[in-house]
Amino acid sequence: MKPRHKRLILITSGLATLGLATWLVLSAFQQNMVFFFTPTQILAGEAPQGRSFRMGGMVEMGSIKRQADGMTVNFTVTDNAQRIHAQYRGILPDLFKEGKGVVTQGKLGDDKLFMAEEVLAKHDENYMPPEAAYALEKGKQAKQASDAAAAAAVSGGNQTKDAK
């Protein structure tokens, strides 16, 4: 074989090896990548089905219910616009409380029950991840807009009745 052919084979095999390594790294990232979603996004169908993802928001007041086994906890996560019921089996962080921020990782069941595999509680009153803060503010604005629309519909209905 001529040196030119040997060099061509070496370059081709090097590029093939590099391509294979790149493909393996990217497929590993794809499988292990975990996205963050709010309850509003989940109910809108933006969350993946059958894959693990993170859900964040606030633990709704009065929603924590402990099962008789002492390890299973049901709670509701809200972004002030929508809410998702979640279930977790295990030991919860000490800072996990009603009205506090939470990020849970798990899968969404067919019945829209989020089966949490991991629960992370917000560690400081002053800190909130930017995505969570934005999602909560967006949910709050959506709720205010829907409340205003409902109030306008009710007052508009009263004016129609008064006109008759």
C-alpha positions as CSV (number, residue, x, y, z in Angstrom):
1,M,0.0,0.0,0.0
2,K,1.2,3.5,-0.8
3,P,1.8,5.9,2.0
4,R,-1.0,8.1,0.6
5,H,-3.5,5.2,1.0
6,K,-2.4,4.5,4.5
7,R,-2.8,8.2,5.4
8,L,-6.3,8.2,3.9
9,I,-7.3,5.1,5.8
10,L,-5.9,6.6,9.1
11,I,-7.8,9.9,8.6
12,T,-11.0,8.1,7.7
13,S,-10.9,5.8,10.7
14,G,-10.0,8.8,12.9
15,L,-13.0,10.7,11.7
16,A,-15.3,7.6,12.1
17,T,-14.1,7.2,15.7
18,L,-14.6,10.9,16.4
19,G,-18.1,10.7,14.9
20,L,-19.0,7.6,17.0
21,A,-17.7,9.3,20.2
22,T,-19.8,12.4,19.4
23,W,-22.9,10.3,18.8
24,L,-22.4,8.4,22.1
25,V,-21.9,11.6,24.1
26,L,-25.0,13.3,22.6
27,S,-27.2,10.3,23.1
28,A,-26.1,10.1,26.8
29,F,-27.0,13.8,27.2
30,Q,-30.4,13.2,25.6
31,Q,-31.2,10.3,27.9
32,N,-30.0,12.1,31.1
33,M,-31.3,15.6,30.3
34,V,-34.0,16.7,32.8
35,F,-36.2,19.6,31.9
36,F,-38.1,21.9,34.3
37,F,-41.9,22.5,33.9
38,T,-44.6,24.3,35.8
39,P,-48.0,22.9,36.5
40,T,-49.5,25.1,33.8
41,Q,-47.0,23.8,31.2
42,I,-47.7,20.2,32.3
43,L,-51.4,20.6,31.9
44,A,-50.9,22.2,28.5
45,G,-49.2,19.1,27.3
46,E,-45.7,20.5,27.1
47,A,-44.1,17.9,29.5
48,P,-42.8,14.6,28.1
49,Q,-44.8,11.5,28.6
50,G,-43.0,8.5,30.0
51,R,-39.8,10.4,30.7
52,S,-38.5,11.9,33.9
53,F,-38.7,15.7,34.3
54,R,-38.7,18.3,37.0
55,M,-41.8,20.1,38.2
56,G,-41.5,23.3,40.3
57,G,-43.8,25.6,42.1
58,M,-45.2,26.1,45.6
59,V,-46.7,23.5,47.9
60,E,-50.4,24.4,48.1
61,M,-51.6,25.2,51.6
62,G,-53.5,22.4,53.2
63,S,-52.5,19.9,50.6
64,I,-50.0,17.7,52.4
65,K,-51.5,14.3,53.3
66,R,-49.4,11.5,54.9
67,Q,-50.4,7.9,54.2
68,A,-50.7,5.4,57.0
69,D,-47.4,3.7,56.1
70,G,-45.6,6.9,57.2
71,M,-43.4,7.0,54.1
72,T,-45.9,8.0,51.4
73,V,-46.9,11.7,51.1
74,N,-49.5,13.2,48.8
75,F,-49.3,17.0,48.1
76,T,-50.2,19.5,45.5
77,V,-47.8,21.8,43.6
78,T,-49.2,25.0,42.2
79,D,-47.9,27.9,40.1
80,N,-50.8,30.1,41.2
81,A,-52.7,29.3,38.0
82,Q,-52.8,25.5,37.8
83,R,-52.1,22.7,40.2
84,I,-50.8,19.1,39.9
85,H,-51.2,16.4,42.6
86,A,-48.0,14.6,43.4
87,Q,-47.0,11.6,45.4
88,Y,-43.7,10.8,47.0
89,R,-42.5,7.8,48.9
90,G,-39.4,8.5,51.1
91,I,-38.0,10.9,53.6
92,L,-38.8,14.5,52.8
93,P,-36.4,17.4,53.3
94,D,-36.7,19.3,56.6
95,L,-37.6,22.5,54.7
96,F,-40.5,20.9,52.8
97,K,-43.6,22.8,54.0
98,E,-46.9,24.1,52.8
99,G,-46.6,27.5,51.1
100,K,-42.9,27.0,50.3
101,G,-41.1,26.4,47.1
102,V,-40.4,22.9,45.8
103,V,-38.9,21.2,42.9
104,T,-39.7,17.6,42.3
105,Q,-38.3,15.1,39.8
106,G,-40.3,12.2,38.5
107,K,-42.8,11.1,35.9
108,L,-46.4,12.1,35.1
109,G,-48.9,9.2,35.2
110,D,-51.8,8.7,32.9
111,D,-54.1,10.0,35.6
112,K,-52.2,13.3,35.8
113,L,-50.7,12.2,39.2
114,F,-47.0,13.2,39.4
115,M,-45.0,10.3,40.8
116,A,-42.0,12.1,42.4
117,E,-38.7,10.2,42.7
118,E,-36.9,13.1,44.3
119,V,-38.1,16.2,46.3
120,L,-36.0,19.3,46.7
121,A,-37.2,22.1,49.0
122,K,-36.2,25.7,48.6
123,H,-33.4,26.4,51.1
124,D,-33.7,30.1,51.6
125,E,-36.6,32.5,51.8
126,N,-34.9,35.0,49.6
127,Y,-33.7,32.7,46.8
128,M,-35.7,31.2,44.0
129,P,-34.4,29.8,40.7
130,P,-35.1,32.4,37.9
131,E,-37.2,29.9,36.0
132,A,-39.3,29.1,39.0
133,A,-39.8,32.8,39.9
134,Y,-40.7,33.6,36.3
135,A,-43.2,30.7,36.1
136,L,-44.8,31.7,39.4
137,E,-45.1,35.4,38.3
138,K,-46.6,34.2,34.9
139,G,-49.1,32.0,36.7
140,K,-50.1,34.8,39.0
141,Q,-50.7,37.1,36.0
142,A,-52.7,34.4,34.2
143,K,-54.9,33.9,37.3
144,Q,-55.5,37.6,37.7
145,A,-56.4,37.9,34.1
146,S,-58.9,35.0,34.3
147,D,-60.3,36.4,37.5
148,A,-60.8,39.8,35.9
149,A,-62.4,38.2,32.8
150,A,-64.8,36.2,35.1
151,A,-65.7,39.3,37.1
152,A,-66.3,41.2,33.8
153,A,-68.5,38.4,32.6
154,V,-70.5,38.4,35.8
155,S,-70.9,42.2,35.9
156,G,-71.8,42.2,32.2
157,G,-74.4,39.6,32.9
158,N,-75.9,41.7,35.7
159,Q,-76.1,44.8,33.4
160,T,-77.9,42.7,30.8
161,K,-80.4,41.6,33.5
162,D,-80.9,45.2,34.7
163,A,-81.5,46.4,31.2
164,K,-84.4,44.0,30.8
